[in-house]
Each structure stands twice: as C-alpha cells, then as structure tokens.
C-alpha cells in the first residue's frame, strides 16, 4: 500500500472516529468494541490528551485485531500515548515493536527515530546519574542519520544528538575535574582524554585539552605540557584561554630546560634552552635562559679539560 493511500485511509479513519466516538458510550468494556470503535475512542482520547484511556483502547485493538489494515496506525498511537504520558521505557518497547512487526508501515521511520528519543528522554538529566541509556540514544541517533539521510526528521535527530553528546561530554569532563581536585591526576587525564578524543565537537573539548596540559605541567611532564598548550593555542585561537595557554607553553619550555639542568643532563638542557630562545625570543625569561646556557658552557668546558687532564 502506498504512503498516499495509507494517509488517505488515516484521514478517513479519523473522520469516522469522530462520528463513532460521538455515538459510543465510554463505559462499555473495550473487549466488546469493534476495531473501528476502539480506534475511534482511542483517537478521541488521544486528541484530548487522556493518554491512560487511549492506551487502553489502542492496546486492546492491537492485541485483539492484529489483522486490520490500520493496526500499524493504532500501534504508533499506542506508542505515542505512552511517550506523551512520560512512560519512556514502555514507549520505547512499543516503538520497537512497531518497527519489528510493521517494517513496511509509513510509521517505520518515525518509530526508529522515536525509539532513540525514548532513550534520550528516559535518561536522568543530571550528568552525575547513570547515563547508560543516553549512550544508547546516541548510537541509535547516529544510525538513524546514516540510514535515513533524506528524512525530514534529520534536523531534529541532529539536535537531539548534539544535546546528548554534550551531556555525555559534561559527564566525562566533570569526572576529570573531580579527580583533579582530589589529586588523582592520572585518573583525571583518563577522563579528559575521552572528551578530547570522542567529544571534540562539544563545548567541553577546549577545556579538557587545556586542563589535560595543565595536569602534565603539574606532573612535570614539561615537553608534553608544552606541546599540549601549543596545540590548544593553534586549534582554539579565539578561545579566552588561548593567551594563558601560550604563557604556560613558555613556562613549560623553560622548566623543561631547568629540569634537565638540575638532573645534570647538560646536552638536553642546552638543547632545550636554545629551543626556548628560538621559539620565545621576547619572553621575560630570556636572560635567565642565557645565564643557564653560559653555566652549561662553563661546566662542559671544565668536563672537557678534566677529560684531557686525565688522558
């Protein structure tokens, strides 16, 4: 049956629903109703937002009159009744049943979309609570966008997906912040990395990248910290943290040289201070870097002289 014919049938059913509902008392048991009467009463109560009653009518129709031509419409309205009544778990089950049992229905595409929306709406809004169902929503919305690229629902699917991904990014980012606050820096980096790798399009990605580099600075991983801050400055030039990132990149570069010098690794210290002068010639620590290079030169000369004296 074509979509045009099916839609015409739906319009006809709705018209008949109004007439039949007007002549049907609401007290008779649903099992004594014909399929058309059940549909009429279900549609009437659905339109009146009496979803508990519409569920009763549509459920009876679907269970007892599975062979009628408009059963998929009843199944869809049954699913929407649960959804509008905020029973998202059962609504998702009913949308899934529609998709499985009536794959040729005009409501198939909507059912696939709404199944994902049910997972989204059924997830606690606070990022600190279990977000397992939200990940299911993300997976199904991504599949929907791939499977139905021409759907009129694509803009809405993208909007739901962006919000869902934003909520997941916030969950991981806030977990990182908590671990950083209590001094569990390696654990914090683990969660920052998830945001950086998997949620680059979220508002939390820049903060995660910046704070990941900050943790490296605290861990005295100066080369990694410098690279991270420079990467941040290149990717997020307009971000308000960009100036601070550049300053911390300079600090990391200078500290890298100092660290090598304090460990007695004079070749590495010399290389790092020379790189510092080349990369940041206008930095306030330029004088200090040159002093370190002079001291390195003196020490290397002494070591060279000692080597010749001993030979």
C-alpha positions in Angstrom: 0.0 0.0 0.0 1.4 3.4 -1.0 2.0 6.1 1.6 -0.5 8.4 -0.2 -3.2 5.7 0.1 -2.4 4.9 3.7 -2.5 8.6 4.7 -5.9 8.9 3.0 -7.1 5.9 5.0 -5.9 7.5 8.2 -7.8 10.7 7.4 -10.9 8.6 6.7 -10.4 6.7 10.0 -10.1 9.9 11.9 -13.3 11.2 10.3 -15.1 8.0 11.2 -13.6 8.1 14.6 -15.3 11.4 15.4 -18.7 10.1 14.3 -18.4 6.8 16.1 -17.0 8.3 19.3 -20.0 10.6 19.4 -22.3 7.5 19.4 -20.3 5.3 21.7 -20.6 5.4 25.4 -17.3 5.4 27.4 -18.4 2.9 30.0 -18.6 -0.3 27.8 -15.8 -2.8 28.1 -13.1 -2.4 25.5 -13.2 -6.1 24.6 -16.8 -5.7 23.3 -15.8 -3.0 20.8 -15.1 -3.5 17.2 -11.7 -2.5 15.8 -13.1 0.7 14.3 -14.8 1.6 17.5 -11.6 1.1 19.5 -9.7 3.2 17.1 -12.3 5.9 17.2 -12.3 6.0 21.0 -8.5 5.8 21.2 -8.1 8.6 18.8 -10.6 10.8 20.6 -9.0 10.3 24.0 -5.5 10.7 22.5 -6.5 14.1 21.0 -8.0 15.0 24.4 -4.6 14.1 26.0 -6.3 11.4 28.1 -3.4 9.1 27.4 -4.2 6.4 30.1 -7.5 5.8 28.3 -6.1 6.0 24.8 -3.5 3.3 25.9 -6.3 1.0 26.9 -8.2 1.4 23.6 -5.2 1.1 21.3 -3.7 -1.8 23.3 -6.9 -3.7 23.1 -7.1 -3.1 19.3 -3.5 -4.2 18.7 -3.9 -7.3 20.8 -7.3 -8.4 19.5 -7.5 -7.1 16.0 -4.0 -7.6 14.6 -5.3 -8.2 11.1 -7.0 -4.9 10.4 -5.3 -2.6 7.8 -4.9 0.2 10.3 -3.3 -1.8 13.1 0.1 -0.1 12.5 -1.5 3.3 13.0 -3.0 2.0 16.3 0.4 0.7 17.3 2.0 4.1 16.5 -0.6 6.0 18.5 -0.3 3.5 21.4 3.5 4.2 21.4 2.9 7.9 21.3 0.4 7.6 24.1 3.0 6.1 26.4 5.5 8.7 25.3 3.2 11.6 25.9 2.4 10.1 29.3 6.2 10.2 30.0 6.5 6.4 30.2 9.6 6.4 28.0 10.7 2.9 28.8 7.4 1.3 27.7 7.1 3.8 24.8 10.5 2.6 23.5 9.4 -1.0 23.7 6.2 -0.2 21.7 8.1 1.8 19.0 10.5 -1.1 18.7 7.5 -3.5 18.3 6.1 -1.3 15.5 9.5 -1.3 13.7 9.8 -5.1 14.0 6.3 -6.1 13.2 5.4 -3.5 10.6 8.6 -2.7 8.6 6.6 -1.5 5.6 4.5 0.9 7.6 4.6 4.6 6.9 5.4 5.0 10.6 8.5 2.8 10.4 10.9 5.7 10.0 9.2 7.6 12.9 9.3 4.6 15.1 13.1 4.2 14.6 13.6 7.8 15.4 11.2 7.8 18.4 12.8 4.7 19.8 16.1 6.7 20.1 14.3 9.7 21.6 12.8 7.5 24.3 16.3 6.5 25.4 17.2 10.2 25.4 14.1 11.3 27.4 14.3 8.4 29.8 17.9 9.2 30.9 18.3 11.3 34.1 19.1 14.9 33.2 21.9 15.3 35.8 25.2 14.2 34.4 26.1 12.6 37.8 23.4 10.0 37.5 23.5 6.8 35.3 23.8 7.9 31.6 23.8 4.4 30.1 20.6 4.9 28.2 21.9 8.2 26.8 24.7 6.3 25.1 22.1 4.1 23.5 20.3 7.2 22.3 23.5 8.5 20.8 24.2 5.2 19.0 20.7 5.0 17.6 20.5 8.6 16.5 23.8 8.2 14.7 22.5 5.1 13.0 19.2 6.9 12.1 21.2 9.8 10.4 23.1 7.2 8.4 20.2 5.0 7.5 17.7 7.8 6.7 19.8 10.7 5.2 16.8 12.2 3.3 14.4 12.0 6.3 12.5 15.2 7.3 13.5 14.2 10.8 17.2 14.7 10.3 17.4 18.2 11.7 15.6 17.1 14.8 17.8 14.0 15.0 20.9 16.1 14.8 19.6 18.5 17.5 18.9 15.5 19.9 22.3 14.0 19.0 24.2 17.3 19.8 22.4 17.7 23.1 23.0 14.0 24.0 26.7 14.2 23.1 27.0 17.5 25.1 25.6 15.8 28.2 28.0 12.8 27.8 30.9 15.2 27.4 29.9 17.0 30.5 29.8 13.8 32.5 33.3 12.8 31.5 34.6 16.3 31.9 33.2 16.7 35.4 34.6 13.3 36.4 38.0 14.6 35.3 37.6 17.8 37.4 36.7 15.8 40.5 39.7 13.5 40.1 41.9 16.6 39.5 40.5 18.3 42.6 41.4 15.3 44.9 44.9 15.0 43.3 44.3 11.8 41.3 45.9 13.4 38.3 46.4 10.2 36.1 42.7 9.3 36.6 41.8 12.9 35.7 43.8 12.7 32.4 42.0 9.5 31.5 38.6 11.3 31.5 40.0 14.4 29.9 41.3 12.2 27.1 37.8 10.7 26.5 36.4 14.2 26.0 39.3 15.2 23.7 39.0 12.1 21.6 35.3 11.3 21.4 33.6 14.7 22.0 35.7 17.2 20.1 32.6 19.0 18.9 31.4 19.7 22.4 31.9 22.9 24.5 33.9 20.8 26.9 36.6 19.8 24.4 38.7 23.0 24.7 38.6 23.0 28.5 39.5 19.3 28.6 42.5 19.9 26.2 43.7 22.8 28.3 43.4 21.1 31.6 45.0 17.9 30.3 48.1 20.0 29.5 47.8 21.6 33.0 48.0 18.2 34.6 51.1 17.4 32.6 52.6 20.6 33.9 51.9 19.6 37.5 53.3 16.1 36.8 56.5 17.9 35.5 56.0 16.3 32.0 57.2 19.6 30.5 57.6 18.5 26.9 54.0 17.1 26.8 52.7 20.1 28.6 54.3 22.5 26.1 53.0 20.5 23.2 49.5 20.5 24.7 49.4 24.2 25.3 50.8 25.0 21.9 48.2 22.6 20.3 45.4 24.4 22.2 46.6 27.8 21.0 46.7 26.6 17.4 43.3 24.9 17.5 41.4 27.4 19.6 42.9 30.7 18.7 39.8 32.7 19.6 39.2 30.9 23.0 39.6 33.1 26.1 42.2 30.6 27.4 44.5 31.0 24.4 46.7 33.7 25.9 47.1 31.8 29.1 47.9 28.6 27.1 50.7 30.4 25.3 52.1 31.7 28.6 52.0 28.2 30.1 53.7 26.8 27.0 56.6 29.2 27.6 56.7 28.2 31.2 56.8 24.5 30.3 59.5 25.1 27.8 61.7 26.9 30.2 61.0 24.5 33.1 62.0 21.6 30.8 65.5 23.1 30.4 65.8 23.8 34.2 64.7 20.2 34.9 67.3 18.7 32.6 70.0 21.0 34.1 69.1 20.0 37.7 69.4 16.4 36.7 72.9 17.0 35.2 71.8 16.3 31.7 73.7 19.2 30.2 73.3 18.3 26.5 69.5 18.1 26.9 69.4 21.3 29.0 71.5 23.1 26.3 69.2 21.9 23.5 66.0 22.9 25.4 67.3 26.4 26.4 68.4 27.0 22.8 65.0 26.0 21.6 63.4 28.2 24.2 65.4 31.2 22.9 64.5 30.4 19.3 60.7 29.9 20.0 60.2 32.6 22.5 62.7 35.4 21.9 60.6 38.0 23.6 59.9 36.1 26.8 60.8 37.6 30.2 62.9 34.5 31.0 65.3 35.0 28.0 68.0 36.4 30.3 67.7 33.5 32.7 67.9 31.1 29.7 71.1 32.7 28.5 72.6 32.5 32.0 71.8 28.8 32.1 73.5 28.3 28.7 76.6 30.2 30.0 76.8 27.9 33.0 76.3 24.9 30.8 79.1 26.1 28.6 81.4 26.6 31.6 80.6 23.1 33.0 81.1 21.4 29.7 84.5 23.2 29.3 85.5 22.0 32.8 84.5 18.5 32.0 86.4 18.7 28.7 89.5 19.9 30.5 89.2 17.2 33.1 88.9 14.7 30.4 92.1 15.9 28.7 94.0 16.1 32.0 93.2 12.5 32.8 94.2 11.2 29.4 
